[in-house]
Amino acid sequence: MNRAEKQQATDELKENFEKAAALFTTDYRGLTVADITALRFELKKSKTDLKVVKNRLALKAMADAKYDGFKPQFDYMTAVAITYGDAAAAAKALTSFAKDKDALKLKGGYLEGKILSVNDIKALSKLPSKQELLAKLLGTLVAVPTGFVRVLNGVPQKWVFLLEAIRKQKEQGGK
């Protein structure tokens, strides 16, 4: 790579890091090309790109002070999962793939200005996805008016039951 190509790659990485919702670093030593392709396919479902990076270029792209605690994760062979969507979905994809393939080692992550350990990533992967949380919220919001309508409906319903009981009583008394 000549100097211009390195600068272009660094600028592209910096732009990707700034747009990302979360970053996850992995050690991919021992994975085959087919394994990495399968991982990329799984990560694409959660709007995540997996990039194999040169550590020196990644460190130049992270020139900002906000990445200082994240920089030590760039050693040996590093692949970065750059998430543009739901960070929990990307963490789920990475942890499930790492369970299946022992060669993939999670190193850490970066989410909203905070450095994540491997345990943090595993905890994040156990959270429900954004869609699941929105569905639960919607269910809760719908349950309140539904319960209120049922309560309001209870009064006339009991009144009808009372009238029916009086009618039956009069019919039995009249015979």
C-alpha positions as semicolon CSV with decimal commas, in nm:
position;residue;x (nm);y (nm);z (nm)
1;M;0,000;0,000;0,000
2;N;0,138;0,338;-0,089
3;R;0,091;0,650;0,120
4;A;-0,217;0,775;-0,069
5;E;-0,393;0,439;-0,036
6;K;-0,314;0,428;0,335
7;Q;-0,450;0,780;0,383
8;Q;-0,767;0,692;0,192
9;A;-0,815;0,375;0,399
10;T;-0,758;0,569;0,722
11;D;-1,008;0,838;0,623
12;E;-1,266;0,574;0,530
13;L;-1,220;0,397;0,864
14;K;-1,246;0,725;1,055
15;E;-1,570;0,809;0,876
16;N;-1,710;0,462;0,949
17;F;-1,612;0,485;1,316
18;E;-1,783;0,823;1,352
19;K;-2,108;0,701;1,190
20;A;-2,117;0,378;1,389
21;A;-2,361;0,314;1,671
22;A;-2,118;0,060;1,818
23;L;-1,784;-0,106;1,746
24;F;-1,683;-0,461;1,839
25;T;-1,331;-0,597;1,798
26;T;-1,252;-0,963;1,743
27;D;-0,950;-1,183;1,694
28;Y;-1,022;-1,392;1,387
29;R;-0,710;-1,612;1,383
30;G;-0,802;-1,965;1,282
31;L;-1,118;-1,878;1,089
32;T;-1,143;-1,982;0,727
33;V;-1,256;-1,751;0,448
34;A;-1,588;-1,938;0,443
35;D;-1,630;-1,875;0,818
36;I;-1,562;-1,503;0,783
37;T;-1,804;-1,485;0,489
38;A;-2,074;-1,659;0,696
39;L;-2,009;-1,417;0,984
40;R;-2,035;-1,119;0,751
41;F;-2,365;-1,254;0,618
42;E;-2,505;-1,289;0,972
43;L;-2,386;-0,943;1,070
44;K;-2,540;-0,782;0,759
45;K;-2,884;-0,875;0,899
46;S;-2,823;-0,629;1,185
47;K;-2,675;-0,351;0,967
48;T;-2,321;-0,436;1,071
49;D;-2,007;-0,447;0,858
50;L;-1,712;-0,668;0,945
51;K;-1,381;-0,520;0,837
52;V;-1,042;-0,681;0,869
53;V;-0,817;-0,385;0,945
54;K;-0,452;-0,309;0,973
55;N;-0,401;-0,211;1,334
56;R;-0,178;0,084;1,252
57;L;-0,439;0,232;1,016
58;A;-0,720;0,176;1,266
59;L;-0,520;0,349;1,538
60;K;-0,459;0,649;1,309
61;A;-0,832;0,662;1,236
62;M;-0,895;0,676;1,611
63;A;-0,692;0,988;1,668
64;D;-0,964;1,139;1,889
65;A;-0,917;1,124;2,265
66;K;-1,256;0,956;2,308
67;Y;-1,108;0,628;2,175
68;D;-0,807;0,622;2,410
69;G;-0,934;0,329;2,620
70;F;-1,039;0,140;2,308
71;K;-0,704;0,153;2,128
72;P;-0,533;-0,133;2,320
73;Q;-0,778;-0,378;2,162
74;F;-0,602;-0,337;1,829
75;D;-0,328;-0,595;1,853
76;Y;-0,253;-0,909;1,655
77;M;-0,511;-0,993;1,388
78;T;-0,812;-0,768;1,436
79;A;-1,149;-0,755;1,268
80;V;-1,388;-0,476;1,359
81;A;-1,765;-0,516;1,349
82;I;-1,900;-0,168;1,278
83;T;-2,267;-0,147;1,374
84;Y;-2,492;0,114;1,218
85;G;-2,817;-0,029;1,359
86;D;-2,910;-0,215;1,674
87;A;-2,601;-0,286;1,885
88;A;-2,775;-0,567;2,075
89;A;-2,855;-0,753;1,752
90;A;-2,493;-0,728;1,640
91;A;-2,371;-0,848;1,980
92;K;-2,611;-1,145;1,957
93;A;-2,479;-1,237;1,614
94;L;-2,116;-1,214;1,728
95;T;-2,162;-1,411;2,051
96;S;-2,366;-1,686;1,885
97;F;-2,106;-1,719;1,609
98;A;-1,826;-1,723;1,868
99;K;-2,005;-2,009;2,049
100;D;-2,016;-2,211;1,727
101;K;-1,662;-2,128;1,616
102;D;-1,408;-2,131;1,896
103;A;-1,152;-1,960;1,672
104;L;-1,343;-1,629;1,688
105;K;-1,244;-1,445;2,005
106;L;-1,424;-1,132;2,115
107;K;-1,186;-0,866;2,240
108;G;-1,415;-0,582;2,341
109;G;-1,632;-0,304;2,214
110;Y;-1,716;0,062;2,211
111;L;-2,073;0,184;2,263
112;E;-2,186;0,542;2,319
113;G;-1,852;0,657;2,452
114;K;-1,801;0,359;2,681
115;I;-1,553;0,075;2,647
116;L;-1,715;-0,268;2,665
117;S;-1,548;-0,580;2,797
118;V;-1,624;-0,927;2,664
119;N;-1,866;-0,979;2,955
120;D;-2,041;-0,652;2,868
121;I;-2,085;-0,771;2,509
122;K;-2,231;-1,101;2,630
123;A;-2,471;-0,912;2,859
124;L;-2,568;-0,684;2,570
125;S;-2,638;-0,989;2,354
126;K;-2,890;-1,115;2,610
127;L;-3,099;-0,799;2,587
128;P;-3,408;-0,806;2,369
129;S;-3,374;-0,643;2,030
130;K;-3,510;-0,297;1,960
131;Q;-3,811;-0,444;1,777
132;E;-3,893;-0,670;2,074
133;L;-3,872;-0,377;2,316
134;L;-4,095;-0,165;2,093
135;A;-4,348;-0,449;2,070
136;K;-4,354;-0,483;2,450
137;L;-4,401;-0,108;2,486
138;L;-4,685;-0,111;2,235
139;G;-4,849;-0,402;2,417
140;T;-4,828;-0,212;2,744
141;L;-4,970;0,104;2,590
142;V;-5,259;-0,089;2,434
143;A;-5,334;-0,278;2,757
144;V;-5,417;0,037;2,955
145;P;-5,706;0,161;2,737
146;T;-5,828;-0,196;2,685
147;G;-5,851;-0,249;3,061
148;F;-6,026;0,087;3,103
149;V;-6,287;-0,006;2,840
150;R;-6,348;-0,339;3,014
151;V;-6,404;-0,162;3,345
152;L;-6,645;0,082;3,183
153;N;-6,824;-0,208;3,011
154;G;-6,862;-0,391;3,344
155;V;-7,120;-0,151;3,487
156;P;-7,381;-0,183;3,205
157;Q;-7,310;-0,556;3,184
158;K;-7,390;-0,604;3,553
159;W;-7,702;-0,393;3,507
160;V;-7,820;-0,626;3,227
161;F;-7,748;-0,932;3,446
162;L;-7,953;-0,774;3,727
163;L;-8,246;-0,706;3,495
164;E;-8,228;-1,063;3,362
165;A;-8,230;-1,201;3,718
166;I;-8,537;-0,986;3,804
167;R;-8,716;-1,107;3,490
168;K;-8,645;-1,472;3,575
169;Q;-8,761;-1,416;3,933
170;K;-9,089;-1,260;3,816
171;E;-9,145;-1,543;3,566
172;Q;-9,095;-1,804;3,839
173;G;-9,311;-1,613;4,085
174;G;-9,592;-1,568;3,832
175;K;-9,627;-1,938;3,748
